[in-house]
Amino acid sequence: MLLPSAGEIEILGKRLDQMRGGQRDRWRAHSIGVVFQQFNLIPYLNAVDNIRLAAHFGPRRVAGDAAEELLRALDIEEPMFHRATSKLSIGQQQRVAIARALVNRPALLIADEPTSSLDTRNRDLFMKLLLEQAEASDTAVVLVSHDPSLAEYFSRVEHLASLNQAAVAA
């Protein structure tokens, strides 16, 4: 996590700018899940092991069953659980990335362009699965996207272009 050169960063009631590096890392692993645009799965690990590795750094250890439950909930078929993630389809990798982000039941999930490689049908299925799982985990979702059609899934939408224009005008 990058720190600001000036000002403060407070997330979920914690001042990140006042924490030491190790404290920030532990806090992030316990409190924030991330779905990266490129997923960042470890390609030679299977789906279950990618999820269990994320759980290793979180507040609780997750048995294989818990990882498998998440995969089932995200519509991954059991034969895929133990296949190297590099051998999974993009859609399957994406769902493994969601499971990995949610395994520690974070208070906040940040998703960076998670639907950029999906067609409309799969994008809608992905959003449904993501939001169902986030709700089941009582996790707030912050999603960053260039796709304005995703706004329909959220009760609050911020347009950064508008914010940038306001900052320039000020």
BALO-640104 format. One record per atom (N, C-alpha, C): residue in one letter; y, z, x. Coordinates in steps of 0.1 Angstrom, whole numbers, padded with zeros to 4 digits, always signed. Atoms other than C-alpha are relative to their C-alpha. Example, Ala and Ser with C-alpha at 12.3 -4.5 7.8 and 13.67 -1.06 7.14 Angstrom:
BEGIN
A-0012+0000+0009
A-0045+0078+0123
A+0012+0000+0009
S-0011+0000-0009
S-0011+0071+0137
S+0011+0008-0008
END
This chain:
BEGIN
M-0012+0000+0008
M+0000+0000+0000
M+0012+0000+0009
L-0013+0001-0007
L+0034-0010+0013
L+0009+0011-0005
L-0010-0010+0003
L+0061+0016+0013
L+0014-0007-0001
P-0013+0006+0000
P+0097+0008+0004
P+0008+0004+0012
S-0009-0004-0011
S+0123+0008+0031
S+0011+0009-0005
A-0010-0009+0006
A+0146+0026+0007
A-0005+0003-0015
G+0003-0004+0014
G+0142+0044-0027
G-0013+0007-0001
E+0012-0007+0003
E+0112+0059-0043
E-0010-0008-0008
I+0010+0006+0008
I+0079+0048-0058
I-0008+0011-0007
E+0007-0010+0008
E+0064+0069-0086
E-0009-0007-0009
I+0010+0007+0009
I+0032+0058-0104
I-0009+0011-0005
L+0009-0010+0007
L+0013+0080-0129
L+0004+0014+0004
G-0005-0013-0003
G+0036+0109-0120
G-0001+0004+0014
K+0001-0004-0014
K+0029+0108-0083
K+0010-0008+0008
R-0009+0007-0010
R+0055+0100-0056
R-0008-0005+0012
L+0008+0006-0011
L+0037+0076-0033
L+0007+0000+0013
D-0008+0000-0012
D+0066+0075-0009
D+0000+0013+0007
Q+0001-0014-0006
Q+0060+0112-0002
Q-0014+0003+0005
M+0014-0003-0004
M+0023+0109+0005
M-0003-0006+0014
R+0004+0006-0012
R+0007+0103+0039
R-0010-0011-0003
G+0008+0012+0002
G-0014+0072+0044
G-0014+0003-0006
G+0013-0003+0005
G-0048+0088+0038
G+0001+0006-0015
Q-0002-0005+0013
Q-0035+0106+0007
Q+0002-0011-0010
R-0002+0012+0008
R-0022+0073-0007
R-0013-0007-0003
D+0013+0008+0002
D-0055+0056-0001
D-0009+0007-0009
R+0009-0008+0009
R-0075+0084-0018
R+0006-0001-0014
W-0006+0000+0013
W-0050+0085-0047
W-0002-0014-0007
R+0002+0013+0005
R-0052+0047-0051
R-0015-0002-0004
A+0014+0002+0003
A-0090+0047-0050
A-0004+0008-0013
H+0003-0008+0012
H-0091+0074-0077
H+0007-0004-0013
S-0009+0002+0011
S-0063+0062-0099
S+0003-0015-0004
I-0003+0014+0003
I-0059+0024-0097
I-0012-0009+0003
G+0009+0010-0002
G-0083-0004-0101
G+0007-0014+0001
V-0007+0012-0003
V-0074-0039-0089
V-0010-0012-0002
V+0007+0012+0001
V-0087-0073-0100
V+0008-0010+0007
F-0007+0009-0009
F-0076-0096-0072
F-0001-0015-0005
Q+0000+0014+0004
Q-0068-0133-0078
Q-0012-0007+0006
Q+0011+0006-0007
Q-0095-0143-0053
Q-0012+0009-0001
F+0011-0009+0002
F-0118-0114-0064
F-0003+0010+0011
N+0003-0008-0012
N-0124-0101-0028
N-0013+0007-0001
L+0013-0006+0000
L-0160-0094-0035
L-0006-0002+0014
I+0007+0002-0013
I-0183-0089-0004
I-0011-0010-0003
P+0009+0011+0004
P-0202-0122-0006
P-0015+0002+0002
Y+0014-0001-0003
Y-0235-0111+0009
Y-0006+0012-0008
L+0005-0011+0008
L-0237-0079-0013
L-0003-0005-0014
N+0002+0004+0014
N-0251-0082-0048
N+0010+0006-0009
A-0009-0005+0010
A-0232-0074-0080
A+0000+0015+0000
V+0001-0015+0001
V-0245-0038-0082
V+0006+0006+0012
D-0005-0006-0012
D-0238-0031-0046
D+0015-0001+0002
N-0015+0002+0000
N-0202-0045-0048
N+0006+0011-0008
I-0005-0010+0009
I-0196-0021-0077
I-0002+0014+0006
R+0003-0013-0006
R-0213+0009-0060
R+0008+0003+0012
L-0008-0002-0012
L-0193+0003-0028
L+0014+0005-0005
A-0014-0004+0005
A-0160+0006-0048
A-0001+0015-0005
A+0002-0014+0005
A-0174+0038-0065
A-0001+0010+0012
H+0002-0009-0012
H-0182+0052-0030
H+0014+0006+0004
F-0014-0004-0005
F-0144+0054-0023
F+0007+0007-0012
G-0006-0006+0012
G-0136+0068-0058
G-0004+0015-0001
P+0002-0015+0002
P-0138+0103-0073
P-0014+0003-0003
R+0013-0003+0004
R-0174+0100-0083
R-0010-0010+0006
R+0011+0009-0004
R-0207+0085-0071
R-0006-0006-0012
V+0005+0007+0011
V-0221+0059-0094
V-0014-0004+0003
A+0014+0005-0001
A-0258+0054-0099
A-0001-0014-0003
G+0002+0014+0003
G-0271+0019-0101
G+0000-0002-0015
D+0000+0002+0015
D-0276+0024-0139
D+0015-0001-0005
A-0014+0001+0005
A-0238+0029-0144
A+0006-0013+0004
A-0005+0013-0004
A-0230-0002-0124
A-0007-0011-0009
E+0007+0010+0008
E-0256-0021-0144
E+0005+0000-0015
E-0006-0001+0013
E-0242-0008-0177
E+0013-0007-0001
L-0013+0008+0000
L-0208-0022-0168
L-0003-0015+0000
L+0004+0014-0001
L-0224-0055-0159
L-0005-0005-0013
R+0005+0004+0013
R-0242-0056-0192
R+0011-0002-0010
A-0012+0000+0009
A-0210-0048-0211
A+0009-0012+0002
L-0008+0012-0003
L-0193-0077-0193
L-0008-0013-0001
D+0008+0012+0003
D-0221-0101-0203
D-0006-0007+0012
I+0008+0005-0012
I-0238-0105-0169
I-0015+0002-0003
E+0015-0002+0002
E-0275-0111-0173
E-0007+0007+0011
E+0007-0009-0010
E-0299-0088-0155
E-0005-0008+0012
P+0004+0007-0012
P-0313-0115-0132
P+0011-0002+0010
M-0012+0002-0009
M-0278-0118-0117
M+0004+0013+0007
F-0005-0013-0006
F-0274-0081-0109
F-0003+0001+0015
H+0004-0001-0014
H-0292-0084-0076
H+0001-0012+0008
R-0002+0012-0007
R-0281-0118-0065
R+0013+0002+0008
A-0013-0001-0008
A-0255-0121-0037
A+0011-0006-0008
T-0011+0005+0008
T-0221-0125-0053
T+0004-0014+0004
S-0003+0014-0004
S-0216-0157-0033
S-0008-0010-0008
K+0009+0009+0007
K-0244-0172-0054
K+0003+0000-0015
L-0003-0001+0015
L-0228-0163-0088
L+0011-0010-0003
S-0010+0009+0004
S-0206-0186-0108
S+0014+0007+0001
I-0013-0005+0000
I-0168-0181-0107
I+0002+0010-0011
G-0001-0009+0012
G-0169-0165-0142
G-0008+0013+0002
Q+0008-0012-0003
Q-0197-0141-0131
Q+0007+0008+0010
Q-0007-0007-0010
Q-0178-0132-0100
Q+0012+0008-0005
Q-0012-0006+0007
Q-0147-0125-0121
Q-0004+0013-0007
R+0005-0011+0007
R-0167-0102-0143
R-0005+0012+0009
V+0004-0011-0010
V-0182-0083-0113
V+0013+0006+0005
A-0013-0006-0005
A-0146-0079-0101
A+0006+0009-0010
I-0005-0010+0010
I-0136-0063-0134
I-0008+0013+0000
A+0008-0012+0000
A-0166-0040-0133
A+0003+0009+0013
R-0004-0008-0012
R-0157-0030-0097
R+0013+0007-0002
A-0013-0007+0002
A-0121-0023-0107
A-0001+0011-0010
L+0001-0010+0011
L-0132-0002-0137
L-0010+0011+0003
V+0011-0009-0002
V-0161+0017-0122
V+0005+0015+0002
N-0005-0013-0002
N-0140+0047-0112
N+0009+0005-0012
R-0007-0003+0012
R-0124+0048-0147
R+0015+0003+0004
P-0013-0002-0005
P-0089+0044-0132
P+0010+0001-0012
A-0010-0001+0010
A-0058+0053-0152
A+0007-0013-0002
L-0007+0012+0000
L-0043+0020-0143
L-0008-0011+0007
L+0007+0012-0006
L-0058-0015-0137
L+0011-0010+0002
I-0009+0010-0003
I-0037-0041-0120
I-0008-0013+0002
A+0007+0012-0001
A-0049-0077-0125
A+0010-0011+0005
D-0009+0010-0005
D-0033-0105-0104
D-0006-0014-0003
E+0004+0013+0004
E-0037-0139-0120
E-0015-0002-0002
P+0014+0000+0001
P-0072-0132-0131
P-0006-0011-0008
T+0005+0011+0008
T-0075-0162-0154
T+0004-0014+0006
S-0005+0012-0006
S-0060-0188-0131
S-0010-0012+0001
S+0010+0010-0002
S-0093-0206-0126
S-0009-0003-0012
L+0008+0001+0013
L-0105-0205-0162
L+0005-0010-0010
D-0004+0009+0011
D-0104-0230-0190
D+0004+0010-0012
T-0005-0008+0011
T-0090-0218-0223
T-0010+0009-0007
R+0011-0008+0006
R-0123-0207-0239
R-0004+0012+0009
N+0005-0011-0009
N-0134-0187-0208
N+0012+0010+0002
R-0011-0009-0002
R-0099-0173-0204
R+0001+0010-0011
D+0000-0009+0011
D-0100-0159-0239
D-0012+0010+0000
L+0012-0009-0001
L-0135-0145-0234
L+0003+0011+0010
F-0003-0010-0010
F-0124-0129-0202
F+0010+0010-0004
M-0010-0010+0004
M-0093-0113-0217
M-0006+0010-0010
K+0006-0009+0010
K-0114-0099-0246
K-0009+0010+0007
L+0009-0009-0007
L-0140-0084-0222
L+0009+0010+0008
L-0008-0008-0009
L-0113-0071-0198
L+0007+0011-0009
L-0007-0009+0008
L-0093-0054-0226
L-0010+0010-0007
E+0010-0009+0006
E-0125-0040-0243
E-0004+0011+0010
Q+0004-0010-0010
Q-0136-0024-0211
Q+0011+0009+0004
A-0011-0009-0003
A-0102-0011-0203
A+0002+0011-0010
E-0001-0009+0011
E-0100+0005-0237
E-0011+0011+0001
A+0012-0009-0001
A-0135+0020-0233
A+0002+0010+0011
S-0003-0009-0012
S-0123+0035-0199
S+0013+0008-0002
D-0014-0006+0002
D-0089+0046-0214
D+0009-0003+0012
T-0007+0005-0011
T-0073+0025-0187
T+0012-0009-0005
A-0011+0009+0002
A-0038+0009-0189
A-0001-0012+0008
V+0001+0012-0008
V-0036-0027-0178
V+0013-0006+0002
V-0012+0007-0004
V-0008-0044-0159
V-0006-0013+0005
L+0006+0013-0003
L-0016-0081-0157
L+0012-0009+0004
V-0010+0009-0005
V+0005-0106-0136
V-0005-0014-0002
S+0004+0013+0002
S+0003-0142-0147
S+0011-0010-0002
H-0009+0010+0003
H+0021-0175-0148
H-0003-0006-0014
D+0004+0005+0012
D+0003-0182-0181
D+0006+0007-0012
P-0007-0007+0011
P+0026-0174-0210
P-0008+0003-0012
S+0009-0002+0012
S-0002-0176-0236
S-0007+0013+0001
L+0006-0013-0001
L-0016-0143-0222
L+0008+0011-0007
A-0009-0010+0006
A+0014-0125-0237
A-0006+0006-0013
E+0005-0004+0013
E-0004-0124-0271
E-0010+0012+0001
Y+0010-0010-0002
Y-0029-0099-0256
Y+0007+0014+0002
F-0006-0012-0004
F-0003-0073-0248
F+0012+0004-0009
S-0011-0005+0009
S+0022-0051-0267
S+0013+0000+0008
R-0012+0000-0008
R+0047-0052-0238
R-0001-0011+0010
V+0000+0011-0010
V+0057-0083-0217
V+0013+0001+0007
E-0012+0001-0008
E+0082-0084-0189
E+0000-0014+0007
H-0001+0013-0007
H+0094-0118-0176
H+0008+0002+0013
L-0007-0002-0013
L+0102-0115-0139
L+0011-0009+0003
A-0011+0010-0002
A+0123-0146-0139
A+0013+0006-0006
S-0011-0006+0006
S+0146-0128-0163
S+0006+0012+0008
L-0004-0011-0009
L+0147-0097-0141
L+0007-0005+0012
N-0006+0006-0013
N+0155-0118-0110
N+0014-0005-0003
Q-0013+0005+0003
Q+0183-0135-0128
Q+0010+0011-0003
A-0009-0011+0002
A+0198-0102-0139
A+0004+0006+0013
A-0003-0006-0013
A+0196-0089-0104
A+0010-0009+0008
V-0009+0009-0007
V+0213-0120-0090
V+0014+0000-0007
A-0012+0000+0007
A+0240-0118-0117
A+0008+0013+0003
A-0006-0013-0001
A+0247-0081-0110
A+0009+0001+0013
END
